[in-house]
Amino acid sequence: MKSLTGELARSALDSAPDALIIADADGIVRFANRQAAVLFGCPHAELIGLTVEQLMPERFRGRHAGHREGYCAAPHVRPMGPGLALFAQRRDGREFPVEISLSPLDAAGLVAAAIRDVTQHAQLEAELNAAREAAEAARAAADRANQAKSRFLATASHDLRQPLQTLALLNGALRRMVGTADAAEVLSQQEHAVGTMSRLLNALLDISKLESGAVKPQVRDFRAATVLDAIRREFTPVARSKGLVLEVEPTDESIHSDPALVEQILKNLVSNAVKYTERGRVVVRCRREAAALRIEVVDTGVGIPAAQLAYIYDEFYQVEGAAHGSRDGYGLGLSIVQRLVKLLEARLEATSEVGRGSAFALFVPLAFAAVGDATPDERPAQAAGAAGNAHVLLVEDDVSVRDATAMLLRVEGYRVTAVASLPDALEAAARAAPDLLVTDYHLANGALGTEVIAALHERVRPHLKAILLTGDTSALIKEMRADSDLRILSKPVDAEELLRLVAALLGA
């Protein structure tokens, strides 16, 4: 029976998945199972009688003898060298990483060591570390690329708009100076070309900003009427020029979103509706649907074939068969809309019927509470007088834009002092206080137009009206729109729009 028990024990140890050796207090191997012989590449008979130090790389042997003696002085079950990289050595001298568990046996001084080859585990861990490092490097490269793209967009928003700004303003000045019908027609065509270039540039920059993540929603509660009023003011003259009726139905609802981005979505939708409608009307209306406000833009235009509805949000896609047959756009408006809707986590639905028109519905969350009307500006209007007596201080560091803007204002009849910097503006204002300030946002040497406005408010007049010209679309610019003394125009600025705003602010 005793012999049978011993055979069963040896058979069980030989069948164990891990290599197992038993050594005495002197580190001499007294027992090794079949897996140990395979692991070390050594016949079983030769393993017996070796020291455990002979089963490890030579560089570890001297230190290990001391560790072994320490363990035998207070033996207990534990992993060997926790936290350390352990290595064993095969008979042919090859090293391999291992994990070892130690267990003292009842027999005096005997210790069992279960040994596992972790070569594959180590390789996998190395591959994971390499993949992690590669991912971190790729993430860092992507961050650098996004930062570079953001810097490019900031530069492009300013520098690419400057020459267009110059052309638009010079065109506006020339239209007031020429007297022949032929010259007026030439300038009208030039104005149309500049406007087309401006819209394309703005659309491309908008898409690039959205793709780079440079646009961050500034979500808050606001009255939907504030956005609808802006739509009415901007597009009523455009619709009227085409013989269309623009109806913007009033609403008292408040919504929870980014007002600037919602306005941009609706402007793109209304612009498309006007462009593709030859007769009839464009209607903007609102109604509640559950916890959202449904804002609809409905037109009586050419309509969109059902087969094309799936593609209208693709970049540079235009609906076939438009009645006017022109390329007054580049198929970017709805692509921008789709990106903005996704950014705001809103929803957009489109329906259309060829020959009868289209309807786009934007769903925006309702505000958590009603938002009151904005407090009206109760300060008396500036008594600036007629254009011939009004003094406009212009601050612009780009010479061509400065000269073109000054020429436009002078042709209109204003007295203009044109300077390039904040110190020059303060000096000019000290000589003759302006009735109105017109300043670029990004000036030379990192100076900002807002700094010019603040300085003149402090030194000239607390509520001096100002127009800020900018290609910047940052959150800071959006927030400044609430200032009743400030009006913001996005570059490239239309000459007629600038002159209308100057006249309105001066009370002319």
Residue, then its C-alpha position, 0 to 999 in steps of 0.5 A: m500500500k505504501s509503495l502504491t501511495g508513493e507511485l500515485a504521488r509521483s504520477a500526480l506530480d509528474s502530471a502537474p502543469d508547472a515544473l516542480i522541484i524540491a530542494d533541501a536546506d543546502g539548495i540541493v535538488r532532491f526531486a524534480n517532476r517531468q515538467a522540470a526536466v522539459l523546462f530546463g532541457c535536462p534529463h531527469a537523472e541529471l537534475i537530481g543533485l544539482t543546486v538551485e543556483q545552477l538552474m539560474p544565470e550565473r550573475f544571480r547565483g552569489r546573491h541567491a545563496g544568501h536569500r535561500e538561507g534567509y528563507c530557510a530560517a523562516p520558511h512560509v508560502r510566498p512568491m519568490g522575489p515579488g516585484l522582481a524580474l526572475f530568470a532561469q537558465r536551461r542546460d544549453g545556457r539560454e535564459f528565460p523569464v520565470e515566476i516561482s512560488l515557494s512552499p515549505l514541506d513538513a519534512a525538515g528543511l525541504v522546500a518545494a518550488a513551482i516554476r512557470d515559464v512566462t516568456q509568452h507573457a513577457q512578450l505579450e506585456a512588451e508588445l502591449n507596452a510598445a502598443r501603449e507607447a505607440a498610441e501615446a506617441a500617436r495621441a501626442a502627434a494628433d494633439r500637435a497636429n490639432q494645435a498646428k491646425s488651430r494656429f493655422l485657422a486662427t491665422a487664416s481667419h485673420d490673414l485670408r480675410q484681410p485682402l477680401q476685406t480690402l476689396a469689399l471696402l474699395n468696391g463700396a467706395l468706388r460705387r459711390m464715386v463713379g457716375t456711369a452705368d457701365a462702371a456701376e455694372v462692372l462694380s456690381q459684378q465685382e461685388h458679386a464675385v467678392g461676396t462669392m469668395s467671402r462665402l466660400l472662404n467662410a464655409l471652408l474655415d467653418i468646416s475646418k474649425l469644426e473638424s479640428g475641434a476648435v469650436k466648443p459649444q457655450v450652452r445656456d438658456f436663451r430666448a429663441a426670439t433673439v435668434l429669430d430676430a437676427i434671422r429676420r433682420e438679415f434675410t428680409p432684404v435678401a428675400r425681398s430682392k428676389g421678390l420673396v416673402l420671408e415670414v418669421e413667426p414670433t415665439d415666447e419660448s426659451i431654449h437650452s443650447d449655444p445661441a451663436l451656433v443655433e443662429q448659424i444653423l438657421k442662417n444656413l438653412v434660411s440662406n439655402a431656402v432663399k437661394y432655391t426658391e424662385r417664387g412664393r415664401v420662406v417661413v420660419r416657425c416654432r412649436r413645442e414637441a415634448a421637451a424640445l422646440r421644433i424650429e422649422v424652415v419651410d420654403t416653396g422652392v424647387g424641392i429635392p428629389a427623394a433619391q438625393l435627400a441622403y446626400i444633401y449633407d455631403e461636402f460640395y454636393q448640390v441638388e440637381g435641377a435648380a431652376h436658376g442653374s447657377r453656382d451661387g454656392y459650393g454645397l457646404g452650407l448643409s455640411i456645416v449644418q450637420r456638423l453643428v447639429k451633431l456638436l450640439e447633440a440636437r436633431l435635424e429632419a428634412t422633408s421635400e417634394v420636387g416642385r413644391g418645396s422643402a422643410f427642415a426642422l431643428f429640434v433644440p431642448l427647451a430651457f429649464a426655466a423661462v428667460g426674461d426679455a433683455t433689459p433695454d438700453e435706457r441710456p440716451a442716444q449719442a447726439a452725434g449729428a449728421a454724417g458730415n459732422a461725425h468723427v470716426l476713429l478707425v484703428e487697423d494695423d493692416v495698411s490696405v484695409r485701413d486705407a480702404t475703410a477710411m476711404l469708404l467712410r470719407v466718401e460717405g461724408y464722415r470725418v475719419t482719423a485712421v491709426a494703427s495701434l492703441p497708443d496712436a488711438l489714445e493720442a488721436a482721441a486726446r486731440a479730437a474726441p471721436d463720436l464712434l470707434v471702429t477697430d479691428y480685433h487682432l492688432a499688431n504685437g498681440a494687441l486686441g481691439t477690445e483693449v482699445i475699446a476699454a481704454l477709450h471708454e476709460r479716457v474718452r467716454p464711458h459709453l462710446k459706441a464701437i464696432l469691432l471687425t473680426g474674423d475670430t469666432s471664439a467663445l469670447i467674441k460670442e459673449m461680447r455680443a451682449d454689450s449694448d455699446l458694441r457691435i461686432l461684424s465678421k470679416p470680410v465685412d460688406a461695405e453697405e452693412l458697415l455703413r448702415l451700422v455706422a449710421a445707426l450707431l451715430g443716430a443718422 
